[in-house]
Amino acid sequence: MEPQQRSPLLEVKGNIELKRALAKAPSRLPLPGSRLKRGPDQMEEDLEPEKKRTRGLGTKVATSRPRATALTTVPQTQGQTAVPKVPRKTGPRCSAAIATVLKNQKPGPAVPAQKPGTTAAPPVVGRKKPSKRPAWDLKGQLCDLNAELKCCRERTQMLDQENQQLRNQLREAQQQATALGTERRTLEEELARMRAQAEQGQQELGNLSTRVLELEERLGTQEGLVQELQKEQLELQEERRGLAAQLEEQERRLQASEAALSGSQAELASLRQEAAAQADLLAKREERLHGLEMERRRLHNQLQELKGNVRVFCRVRPVLPGESTPPPGFLLFPSGPSGPSDPPTRLSLSRSDERRGTLSGAPAAPTRHDFSFDRVFPPGSGQDEVFEEISMLVQSALDGYPVCIFAYGQTGSGKTFTMEGGPGGDPQVEGLIPRALRHLFSVAQELSGQGWTYSFVASYVEIYNETVRDLLATGTRKGHGGECEIRRAGPGSEELTVTNARYVPVSCEREVEALLHLARQNRAVARTAQNERSSRSHSVFQLQISGEHAGRGLQCAAPLSLVDLAGSERLDPGLALGPGERERLRETQAINSSLSTLGLVIMALSNKESHVPYRNSKLTYLLQNSLGGSAKMLMFVNISPLEENVSESLNSLRFASKVNQCVIGTAQANRK
């Protein structure tokens, strides 16, 4: 059977669909320039004019050849490789249409393959453009389509060849790219290594630069040191030359000195002999000096004994501002046997008695009372003059003799002024206590050159209403004088001490002044009819003196007692007493009792009685070792120059006269 013949119209429609499919199918070949980026829509637009010219096949083929030629051209630059884009895949509909067309058409003549890099020359079409076929000429139209299909097949074959060439070029390019990538990675690794080496080199360069700077700095320092050393070397060389010159000079002098030394050695031998003789002479003179010192002490003691171991001085205080001047002749100081040049030793006191009268009714002549003492100090006598008279007695304490000095008299007669001095620290009005200690310190310093060393311990107490109080107490102990008792220093000891009292070592005047200031604040005083500020107690300043001569093994110890007695006043039995006056009455009774006991003790010592009533009073018991036969005692009787106090002045003078008549045995030094 013959195959069924297809209708020409159907063939034309199939060709048109095939052409549309070819137009819409994306090319797998990379196109140069802007054609590489064209899609199916742009290709369809390129084929649209040819749809309208279906009748002119020859012209259509002629216009399509140059495009194929353009696709085969792949421009390359020397040293570069063009990497084409990967073509899109062809859809299933386009593949089916192409397969149908290829099945129905016969294969055309093969187009020879071109070498890579060459461009196929477009065929020359010599025929004229056919005129438009009429609509009824289907066979002509079919012929045109077959011709066009043939051209498309040729074009496709040519494009396949170009595609194969481009694939080969792409493969070569990919191989070149792979090789270049490998080379690039190798170069990058090499570059990284070189950069690391460069950084290490930079770091080493920096370190070397720092090291160079340090070395340059050290070099500069070393150069400076070298210059200094060179300078010092020059100085040392100059100094060496100077020292060499000095050495030569010293050698010359040494030779001269050796010559002089030989002469000096002989002189030294003679000087040593002379020094030995001088040492022997010095020892003899020291022995003689010691003998003279002992003789001085013996003669000094004999002199004091000749003056009397119990001496009485009378001192009249001056009239104070605001007091009435005594009448002329009330107090007289007769001259001594040698005239006014002799120190006064007598005192004459006049007293008028209004109760006595003559037969004619005229007042009786005043009664005159004459007294004689070891020394009398008129109102104009100063503190220095008074101390000059007793300084030798004070020095006896350094020789080991107990010394006791009293100040006795009525209230307001100047006892405290005599013993302690006036207020204000004026050296002209210093009392016997600071002057005596200054004298002792001075003499002890002089005797230290003869080998004697002395120590001084001071105490200051008061006896108020037969109660012993410590005037040097401070803090919580202040005002508790009742706790102080008089006791012996130890079993079998004759030395007396006051318990709970302060014993202060002193070595200079400033320490003594501080003690006197403290005692002045603590002493019991009160206002009386005779004095605005009257001492109502006996104050006893004692200085324990200890001396030692270490070279000869001699020791001596003795107390120096300086006593300011309370004011002696008689009681008025007709006086009405209040509470304050009763307290003053008890004080006066205790004062007068202790003063009477003092007089009895002195009289018992003078009469050589077997029993001496020391214990009848705290005052005499405390001063027991300063009142006995081995002691030297001096009493100052102080009187007032006022006529209104004549009665009390006479009582004081009469008591002092009794004491002055007493004679105590020979004093003995306390030596060991």
Long-range contacts (C-beta under 8 A, 24 or more apart in sequence): 8-138, 8-139, 8-141, 8-142, 9-138, 11-104, 11-142, 11-145, 12-138, 12-141, 12-142, 12-145, 14-100, 14-101, 14-104, 15-101, 15-145, 15-148, 15-149, 16-51, 17-97, 18-97, 18-98, 18-100, 18-101, 18-149, 19-47, 19-51, 19-148, 19-152, 20-44, 21-93, 21-94, 21-97, 21-98, 22-94, 22-97, 22-98, 22-152, 23-47, 24-91, 24-94, 25-90, 25-91, 25-94, 25-98, 26-87, 26-88, 26-89, 26-90, 27-71, 27-87, 27-159, 28-87, 28-88, 28-90, 28-163, 29-71, 29-84, 29-87, 29-159, 29-162, 29-163, 29-166, 30-74, 30-82, 30-84, 30-85, 30-87, 30-166, 31-70, 31-71, 32-70, 32-73, 32-74, 32-75, 35-70, 35-71, 36-84, 36-85, 54-141, 54-144, 54-145, 55-130, 55-131, 55-132, 55-133, 55-141, 55-144, 56-129, 56-130, 56-131, 56-132, 56-144, 57-130, 57-143, 57-144, 57-145, 57-147, 57-148, 58-125, 58-127, 58-128, 58-129, 58-130, 58-147, 59-125, 59-129, 59-130, 60-148, 60-151, 61-125, 61-147, 61-148, 61-151, 62-125, 64-151, 64-155, 65-122, 65-123, 65-151, 65-155, 66-122, 68-120, 68-155, 68-158, 68-159, 69-119, 69-120, 69-121, 69-122, 71-159, 71-162, 72-114, 72-119, 72-120, 72-158, 72-159, 72-162, 72-165, 73-119, 74-117, 74-165, 74-166, 74-169, 76-117, 81-172, 81-173, 81-176, 81-177, 82-169, 82-173, 83-170, 83-173, 83-174, 83-177, 84-166, 84-169, 84-170, 101-149, 102-153, 105-146, 105-149, 105-150, 105-153, 107-153, 108-150, 108-153, 108-154, 108-157, 109-154, 110-157, 111-154, 111-157, 111-158, 111-161, 113-161, 113-164, 113-165, 114-161, 114-165, 116-165, 116-168, 116-169, 120-158, 289-450, 290-450, 290-552, 293-450, 297-399, 297-669, 300-392, 300-395, 300-396, 300-399, 301-396, 301-399, 301-401, 301-667, 301-669, 303-392, 304-392, 304-393, 304-396, 304-401, 304-632, 304-667, 305-666, 305-667, 307-374, 308-374, 308-663, 309-631, 309-632, 309-633, 309-663, 309-664, 309-665, 309-666, 309-667, 310-602, 310-606, 310-633, 310-634, 310-635, 310-659, 310-660, 310-662, 310-663, 310-664, 311-374, 311-375, 311-393, 311-633, 311-634, 311-635, 311-660, 312-373, 312-374, 312-634, 312-635, 312-636, 312-637, 312-656, 312-657, 312-659, 312-660, 313-373, 313-374, 313-375, 313-376, 313-377, 313-386, 313-389, 313-390, 313-634, 313-635, 313-636, 313-637, 314-347, 314-371, 314-373, 314-375, 314-376, 314-377, 314-636, 314-637, 314-638, 314-639, 314-653, 314-656, 315-376, 315-377, 315-381, 315-386, 315-414, 315-418, 315-636, 315-637, 315-638, 315-639, 316-347, 316-376, 316-377, 316-378, 316-379, 316-638, 316-639, 316-640, 316-641, 317-379, 317-413, 317-414, 317-417, 317-638, 317-639, 317-640, 317-641, 318-379, 318-380, 318-641, 319-379, 319-641, 319-642, 323-642, 324-642, 324-643, 324-644, 326-641, 326-642, 326-643, 327-643, 330-641, 330-643, 330-646, 331-641, 333-376, 333-378, 343-375, 343-376, 344-375, 344-376, 344-377, 344-378, 345-372, 345-373, 345-374, 345-375, 345-376, 346-370, 346-371, 346-372, 346-373, 346-376, 347-371, 347-372, 347-373, 347-376, 347-653, 349-646, 349-649, 349-650, 349-653, 351-646, 351-650, 369-650, 369-653, 371-653, 371-656, 371-657, 372-657, 372-660, 373-637, 373-656, 373-657, 373-660, 374-660, 379-641, 382-428, 383-418, 383-421, 383-428, 383-429, 383-430, 383-431, 383-432, 383-435, 384-428, 384-435, 386-418, 386-432, 387-432, 387-435, 387-436, 387-439, 390-432, 390-436, 390-634, 391-436, 391-439, 393-632, 393-634, 394-436, 394-439, 394-440, 394-560, 395-439, 395-440, 395-443, 396-632, 397-440, 397-543, 397-545, 397-558, 397-559, 397-560, 398-440, 398-443, 398-444, 398-447, 398-454, 398-545, 398-547, 398-556, 399-556, 399-558, 399-669, 400-547, 400-556, 400-557, 400-558, 400-669, 400-670, 400-671, 401-558, 401-630, 401-631, 401-632, 401-667, 401-668, 401-669, 401-670, 402-558, 402-559, 402-560, 402-561, 402-625, 402-626, 402-628, 402-630, 402-631, 402-632, 402-667, 402-670, 403-558, 403-559, 403-560, 403-561, 403-626, 403-631, 403-632, 403-633, 403-634, 404-560, 404-561, 404-563, 404-623, 404-626, 404-627, 404-631, 404-632, 404-633, 404-634, 405-432, 405-561, 405-562, 405-563, 405-633, 405-634, 405-635, 405-636, 406-563, 406-565, 406-633, 406-634, 406-635, 406-636, 407-563, 407-564, 407-565, 407-635, 407-636, 407-638, 408-565, 408-568, 408-595, 408-635, 408-636, 408-637, 408-638, 408-652, 408-655, 408-656, 409-565, 409-567, 409-568, 409-636, 409-637, 409-638, 409-639, 409-652, 410-530, 410-567, 410-568, 410-569, 410-638, 410-639, 410-640, 410-645, 410-648, 410-649, 410-651, 410-652, 411-528, 411-530, 411-531, 411-534, 411-535, 411-567, 411-568, 411-569, 412-530, 412-531, 412-534, 412-567, 412-640, 412-645, 413-567, 413-638, 413-639, 413-640, 413-645, 413-649, 413-652, 414-638, 415-535, 415-564, 415-565, 415-567, 415-636, 415-638, 416-535, 416-564, 418-636, 418-638, 419-539, 419-541, 419-562, 419-563, 419-564, 420-516, 420-520, 420-564, 425-513, 432-562, 433-512, 433-516, 433-541, 433-562, 434-509, 434-512, 434-513, 434-516, 436-560, 436-562, 437-506, 437-509, 437-512, 437-543, 438-509, 440-543, 440-545, 440-560, 441-507, 441-508, 441-509, 444-547, 447-547, 450-549, 451-549, 451-550, 451-551, 451-552, 452-547, 452-548, 452-549, 453-547, 453-548, 453-549, 453-550, 454-545, 454-546, 454-547, 454-548, 455-505, 455-545, 455-546, 456-505, 456-506, 456-507, 456-543, 456-544, 456-545, 457-503, 457-504, 457-505, 457-506, 457-543, 457-544, 457-546, 458-503, 458-504, 458-505, 458-506, 458-512, 458-515, 458-541, 458-542, 458-543, 458-544, 459-498, 459-501, 459-502, 459-503, 459-504, 459-541, 459-542, 459-544, 460-515, 460-516, 460-519, 460-539, 460-540, 460-541, 460-542, 461-498, 461-501, 461-539, 461-540, 461-542, 461-622, 462-522, 462-523, 462-524, 462-537, 462-538, 462-539, 462-540, 463-537, 463-538, 463-540, 463-594, 463-618, 463-619, 463-622, 464-524, 464-536, 464-537, 464-538, 464-587, 464-590, 465-537, 465-586, 465-587, 465-590, 466-590, 466-594, 466-617, 466-618, 467-618, 468-498, 468-501, 468-618, 468-622, 469-522, 469-524, 469-537, 470-498, 470-500, 470-501, 470-502, 471-518, 471-519, 471-522, 471-523, 471-539, 472-501, 472-502, 472-504, 472-515, 472-518, 472-519, 472-522, 473-502, 473-522, 474-518, 478-522, 486-618, 486-621, 486-622, 494-625, 495-625, 496-621, 496-622, 496-624, 496-625, 498-622, 503-544, 506-543, 526-584, 526-587, 528-567, 528-569, 528-584, 530-567, 530-569, 530-645, 530-648, 531-567, 534-567, 535-564, 535-566, 535-567, 536-566, 536-567, 536-584, 536-587, 536-591, 537-566, 538-563, 538-564, 538-565, 538-566, 538-591, 538-594, 538-619, 539-563, 539-564, 540-619, 540-622, 540-623, 554-671, 554-672, 555-671, 555-672, 556-669, 556-670, 556-671, 556-672, 557-670, 557-672, 558-669, 558-670, 559-625, 559-626, 561-623, 561-626, 563-619, 563-623, 565-595, 565-598, 565-619, 566-591, 566-594, 566-595, 567-591, 568-592, 568-595, 568-648, 568-651, 568-652, 568-655, 569-648, 570-647, 570-648, 570-651, 593-617, 594-618, 594-619, 594-620, 595-655, 599-655, 599-658, 599-659, 601-627, 602-627, 602-633, 602-658, 602-659, 602-662, 603-658, 603-662, 605-629, 605-662, 605-664, 606-661, 606-662, 606-663, 606-664, 608-665, 628-664, 629-664, 629-665, 629-666, 629-667, 629-668, 630-667, 630-668, 630-669, 630-670, 631-664, 631-667, 632-667, 633-664, 635-659, 635-660
